[in-house]
Amino acid sequence: MELSKHEPRWYQPYLWYDYIEKVGDHSVHFVVIDTEAYQQHINNYTLMETWLDDTLRASTADWKIVVGHRNIYSAGLHGPVTDSTLVHTLLHLLISLDVFYTFSQDSGFD
């Protein structure tokens, strides 16, 4: 977050945040979360869970995309991940609200 004060290309106002972009006639709601908080139970992760649920349910965007660092499932370098907090909590929410999830940890085709 400190880098965002000095580098305009780096935007991270908080450990979790959201923004909406217009793409043609459609809207895309990006919701950025702290997946380390989920994995390690730190940084007020229960507050983030509530915020995430409320934010996604209230969104009227055409597309909803949750962005995190950690993968939910993986067969890549940092996997296989099959039994994690992300599987047991985040995945259920994403499926129930029909939300797309993308991540950056493994640089493969997970």
C-alpha positions, -999 to +999 in steps of 0.1 A: +000+000+000+030+023+006+040+021-030+006+034-042+015+067-025+045+071-048+037+052-080+004+061-099+004+028-117+002+009-084-033+012-070-040-004-036-060+019-012-066-009+013-060-046+018-094-052+001-113-028-022-135-026-053-140-006-084-163-006-115-152-002-151-174+003-181-166-019-211-187-008-240-223-011-229-214-034-199-201-028-164-175-049-147-172-049-109-137-058-098-134-069-062-099-072-049-094-093-017-065-102+006-063-140+002-034-141+026-058-130+053-080-160+044-052-184+045-035-172+077-066-158+095-050-123+098-058-087+089-095-087+101-103-114+076-138-119+091-146-082+084-133-087+048-156-118+044-186-098+055-176-069+032-171-093+003-205-109+007-223-076+011-204-060-019-211-089-043-247-092-033-253-055-037-235-053-071-256-046-101-227-049-126-230-072-156-198-090-147-184-096-112-147-106-109-130-113-076-092-109-078-068-124-053-032-135-050-037-171-039-054-198-061-083-218-048-074-250-067-041-255-084-019-282-100+009-256-105+040-248-086+021-238-055-003-267-056-020-290-055-043-270-033-074-289-024-080-283+013-077-247+022-097-219+038-103-206+003-119-239-008-142-240+023-153-204+024-145-183-007-154-209-033-188-215-018-196-177-019-183-174-055-203-203-067-235-192-049-233-157-065-221-169-099-189-148-097-156-152-117-123-155-097-088-148-109-055-149-092-018-143-097+002-168-076+008-197-101+020-187-135+004-217-153-029-229-166-048-237-135 
